[in-house]
Amino acid sequence: MMKAFGIPNWVLATFILVFLLGLFLGARLPLFRRPTGDGKDARRSLHYIRGMYAMLTGDVENSIRHLTKVVEVSTEPVEVYLALGNLYRQRGQIDRAIRVHQSLLTRASLSEEERVLALNALGMDFKTGGLMDRAVKTFRDALALHPRDPDALAFLVKLSEDLGEWGEAYEYAVRLQKVRHQKDPKTLSFLLAQKAQRLAESGLHLRAAWQLHRALRLYPENTTATIFLARLYLKVNKADRALKTVERALRETPHKSFMLLSLLREIYAQRQDLGGYLDTLHRLGHEQGQKRALLQELQEFLDLKRREPAAAVTRHLVRHFGRSRLVQKTLWDLSRRGAVDPSLVKEWADALAGSEQMMDAYVCISCGYKTLEILHRCPNCKEWNSFVDGEG
């Protein structure tokens, strides 16, 4: 048998055939091809870089345009699909965002972390689209995969609050604080107070009272819990206990007295103790400088037709709160109705000459939001118990 270079001819022919077969298969079958447009290459593309930069700078349209080019080249980068869905949601295309994130979840190759991210994104799509039940289910599915996922827990806290499911909001908030290694007794206290209010509305007064006591132990300055608890006592004709509850709050948070004035009147009315009520208003107004307590005291004296004490209160108001629009409006209204002596009106006019007016808004100390309503929670920054009586 002939040999070439010392190798038998049949061995050489077999080697050449195998080599040619490999070339053929490599050209025909994708399994043997070098991957093109994979995730790594896609992330190096100019469209990927520009799309991500546009998203960071808030340029939604350009970000969508570039990232769409990326997925035309490669379906591999999971983060691009997550980003595209979120961008569609920002643009108001909720159905499209849902389809993008749902298609991502059909991939069997997703890691657990990627699946949780996709579920959270889909949950936000449902929430934005007003599909609250589906949003809750989706976030719970994320928690089923990763019980300590902080994003799913945070979303469920907010969703539960929006739905008025205060008990669930509290439980999720407890879990979230453990995961984040944070302690926020103020938030937990207010969630408990809202939960107690729902229990009281259902007639479960004892359970409601227990939850309110828990709330006040967590955060004694919780004015909402104080009001709810005092009203529970009034319902069962325990005005003395209601008064003790409110007096404790007045000692600890006198700047919140404006939230308790109407409740104080109810308590003293049930106790049939008008003198005690007037004494409390005097203490809050004259000793602690609470403008609205002074205005309430003025109204009480006017109702009782006690002109001299009423005149003394007006002088105090002019001296200390002359710039207040509410005070000025009250005084001019009294003058218009002839409820006070003309000499007293002249005294006010001289004292207030050239005085500017100031709005009497309640101001959120966390974000500066102003309102003329008494609110337990700021609608702007969502902070609890953050309003104080504005200067003026």
DRENDRENFI-120628 format. One record per residue (C-alpha): residue in one letter; x, y, z. Coordinates in steps of 0.2 Angstrom, whole numbers, padded with zeros to 4 digits, always signed. Example, Ala and Ser with C-alpha at 12.3 -4.5 7.8 and 13.67 -1.06 7.14 Angstrom:
// residues 2
A+0062-0022+0039;S+0068-0005+0036;
This chain:
// residues 392
M+0000+0000+0000;M+0007+0017-0005;K+0010+0030+0008;A+0011+0049+0008;F+0023+0057+0020;G+0024+0040+0029;I+0005+0040+0032;P-0006+0027+0024;N-0017+0033+0010;W-0034+0027+0017;V-0030+0037+0034;L-0026+0052+0024;A-0042+0051+0013;T-0053+0048+0029;F-0045+0064+0037;I-0049+0074+0022;L-0067+0068+0021;V-0070+0072+0040;F-0063+0089+0037;L-0074+0093+0022;L-0089+0086+0031;G-0085+0098+0046;L-0084+0113+0034;F-0101+0108+0026;L-0110+0106+0043;G-0102+0122+0050;A-0110+0132+0035;R-0127+0124+0036;L-0131+0121+0054;P-0133+0135+0067;L-0127+0124+0080;F-0109+0125+0073;R-0109+0143+0068;R-0101+0156+0078;P-0115+0166+0087;T-0118+0183+0080;G-0127+0197+0088;D-0127+0189+0105;G-0130+0198+0122;K-0112+0202+0124;D-0110+0210+0106;A-0127+0219+0108;R-0121+0227+0124;R-0106+0234+0115;S-0117+0241+0101;L-0119+0260+0099;H-0138+0258+0100;Y-0137+0250+0117;I-0125+0263+0124;R-0136+0277+0116;G-0152+0269+0122;M-0146+0267+0140;Y-0139+0285+0140;A-0156+0292+0133;M-0165+0283+0147;L-0154+0289+0160;T-0157+0307+0154;G-0176+0305+0153;D-0176+0305+0134;V-0190+0292+0132;E-0192+0293+0113;N-0174+0291+0109;S-0171+0278+0121;I-0186+0267+0114;R-0179+0270+0097;H-0161+0264+0100;L-0166+0250+0112;T-0178+0243+0099;K-0164+0242+0087;V-0154+0232+0100;V-0168+0219+0101;E-0169+0218+0082;V-0151+0212+0083;S-0151+0201+0098;T-0165+0195+0110;E-0152+0190+0123;P-0151+0206+0134;V-0164+0204+0148;E-0161+0222+0154;V-0166+0229+0137;Y-0183+0221+0138;L-0186+0227+0156;A-0181+0244+0151;L-0192+0244+0135;G-0207+0239+0145;N-0204+0252+0158;L-0202+0265+0144;Y-0218+0261+0136;R-0227+0262+0153;Q-0219+0279+0155;R-0226+0284+0138;G-0243+0278+0143;Q-0243+0262+0132;I-0248+0251+0146;D-0254+0236+0135;R-0238+0236+0125;A-0228+0237+0142;I-0238+0222+0148;R-0234+0212+0132;V-0216+0215+0133;H-0214+0210+0151;Q-0226+0195+0149;S-0215+0189+0134;L-0200+0190+0145;L-0208+0179+0158;T-0210+0165+0145;R-0192+0162+0144;A-0186+0146+0153;S-0168+0153+0154;L-0172+0167+0166;S-0163+0166+0182;E-0173+0168+0198;E-0167+0186+0200;E-0172+0191+0182;R-0189+0183+0184;V-0192+0193+0200;L-0187+0209+0191;A-0199+0205+0177;L-0213+0201+0189;N-0210+0217+0198;A-0210+0227+0181;L-0226+0218+0176;G-0234+0222+0193;M-0230+0240+0190;D-0238+0239+0173;F-0254+0232+0180;K-0254+0245+0194;T-0252+0260+0182;G-0266+0253+0171;G-0278+0252+0186;L-0278+0233+0187;M-0275+0232+0205;D-0280+0214+0209;R-0268+0208+0195;A-0254+0219+0202;V-0256+0212+0219;K-0256+0194+0212;T-0240+0198+0202;F-0230+0206+0216;R-0235+0191+0227;D-0229+0179+0214;A-0212+0189+0215;L-0212+0186+0234;A-0216+0168+0232;L-0200+0166+0222;H-0190+0178+0233;P-0198+0181+0250;R-0186+0194+0255;D-0187+0205+0239;P-0188+0223+0245;D-0195+0230+0229;A-0210+0218+0229;L-0213+0221+0248;A-0212+0240+0245;F-0224+0239+0231;L-0236+0229+0241;V-0236+0241+0255;K-0241+0255+0244;L-0254+0245+0235;S-0262+0239+0251;E-0263+0257+0257;D-0271+0262+0241;L-0284+0248+0242;G-0287+0252+0261;E-0280+0235+0266;W-0271+0242+0281;G-0269+0226+0290;E-0259+0219+0275;A-0250+0235+0273;Y-0244+0234+0291;E-0238+0216+0289;Y-0229+0220+0273;A-0221+0235+0281;V-0215+0225+0295;R-0207+0212+0283;L-0199+0226+0273;Q-0191+0235+0288;K-0183+0218+0293;V-0176+0215+0276;R-0169+0233+0275;H-0163+0232+0293;Q-0172+0248+0297;K-0184+0253+0311;D-0198+0265+0307;P-0210+0264+0322;K-0219+0280+0315;T-0225+0272+0299;L-0230+0256+0308;S-0239+0266+0321;F-0250+0275+0308;L-0253+0259+0298;L-0260+0251+0315;A-0270+0267+0318;Q-0279+0265+0301;K-0281+0246+0303;A-0289+0250+0320;Q-0301+0263+0312;R-0307+0249+0300;L-0310+0237+0314;A-0320+0251+0324;E-0331+0254+0308;S-0334+0235+0308;G-0340+0236+0326;L-0325+0227+0333;H-0321+0241+0346;L-0311+0231+0358;R-0299+0225+0345;A-0298+0242+0338;A-0293+0249+0355;W-0280+0236+0357;Q-0272+0241+0340;L-0273+0259+0345;H-0264+0256+0361;R-0250+0247+0351;A-0249+0261+0339;L-0247+0274+0353;R-0233+0263+0361;L-0224+0262+0345;Y-0225+0281+0342;P-0233+0292+0356;E-0235+0307+0345;N-0247+0298+0333;T-0261+0311+0334;T-0272+0300+0323;A-0272+0286+0335;T-0275+0298+0349;I-0291+0305+0340;F-0297+0287+0335;L-0295+0281+0353;A-0303+0295+0362;R-0318+0294+0350;L-0319+0275+0354;Y-0320+0280+0373;L-0334+0293+0369;K-0344+0280+0360;V-0345+0270+0376;N-0347+0285+0387;K-0330+0285+0395;A-0327+0304+0393;D-0314+0304+0407;R-0303+0291+0399;A-0305+0301+0382;L-0299+0317+0391;K-0284+0308+0398;T-0279+0302+0381;V-0281+0319+0373;E-0272+0328+0388;R-0257+0317+0386;A-0256+0321+0368;L-0258+0340+0371;R-0243+0338+0384;E-0232+0329+0372;T-0237+0338+0355;P-0244+0355+0360;H-0241+0361+0342;K-0254+0348+0336;S-0268+0355+0347;F-0277+0362+0331;M-0281+0344+0327;L-0289+0341+0344;L-0300+0356+0347;S-0316+0349+0340;L-0313+0333+0349;L-0310+0342+0365;R-0327+0351+0364;E-0336+0334+0362;I-0327+0327+0377;Y-0331+0342+0388;A-0349+0342+0382;Q-0351+0324+0387;R-0343+0328+0404;Q-0355+0343+0405;D-0340+0354+0410;L-0340+0370+0400;G-0328+0378+0413;G-0315+0365+0410;Y-0316+0367+0392;L-0314+0386+0393;D-0299+0383+0405;T-0291+0371+0392;L-0293+0383+0378;H-0286+0398+0388;R-0271+0387+0393;L-0268+0382+0375;G-0270+0400+0368;H-0263+0411+0381;E-0249+0400+0388;Q-0244+0390+0373;G-0248+0403+0359;Q-0260+0392+0349;K-0269+0404+0338;R-0283+0392+0333;A-0287+0389+0352;L-0288+0408+0354;L-0300+0409+0340;Q-0311+0395+0347;E-0310+0403+0364;L-0316+0419+0356;Q-0331+0410+0348;E-0336+0402+0364;F-0336+0419+0373;L-0346+0426+0359;D-0359+0412+0360;L-0360+0415+0379;K-0362+0434+0376;R-0347+0437+0387;R-0341+0453+0379;E-0327+0458+0390;P-0317+0441+0390;A-0321+0441+0371;A-0313+0458+0369;A-0298+0453+0379;V-0295+0438+0367;T-0296+0449+0352;R-0283+0461+0359;H-0272+0446+0362;L-0275+0440+0344;V-0271+0457+0337;R-0255+0458+0347;H-0248+0441+0343;F-0256+0436+0327;G-0261+0452+0318;R-0254+0447+0301;S-0265+0431+0301;R-0277+0432+0287;L-0289+0421+0297;V-0288+0433+0312;Q-0291+0448+0302;K-0305+0440+0293;T-0313+0435+0310;L-0311+0452+0317;W-0318+0462+0302;D-0333+0449+0302;L-0336+0454+0320;S-0336+0472+0316;R-0347+0470+0301;R-0360+0461+0312;G-0359+0474+0326;A-0354+0460+0338;V-0341+0472+0347;D-0340+0490+0352;P-0335+0503+0339;S-0321+0508+0351;L-0313+0491+0350;V-0314+0491+0331;K-0304+0507+0331;E-0292+0499+0342;W-0289+0485+0330;A-0288+0496+0315;D-0274+0507+0323;A-0265+0491+0328;L-0267+0483+0311;A-0263+0498+0300;G-0251+0493+0287;S-0250+0475+0292;E-0248+0462+0278;Q-0259+0447+0277;M-0253+0429+0279;M-0262+0414+0273;D-0266+0402+0288;A-0261+0386+0279;Y-0256+0370+0287;V-0239+0366+0282;C-0230+0349+0280;I-0213+0351+0289;S-0206+0337+0277;C-0209+0344+0260;G-0217+0361+0263;Y-0234+0357+0255;K-0248+0369+0261;T-0267+0365+0263;L-0281+0373+0272;E-0288+0356+0277;I-0283+0347+0292;L-0274+0331+0286;H-0267+0316+0294;R-0255+0312+0280;C-0247+0323+0267;P-0253+0320+0250;N-0237+0326+0242;C-0223+0317+0251;K-0234+0304+0260;E-0227+0308+0277;W-0238+0304+0292;N-0242+0317+0305;S-0231+0330+0297;F-0243+0346+0297;V-0241+0361+0308;D-0251+0377+0309;G-0242+0389+0298;E-0235+0406+0304;G-0247+0420+0304;
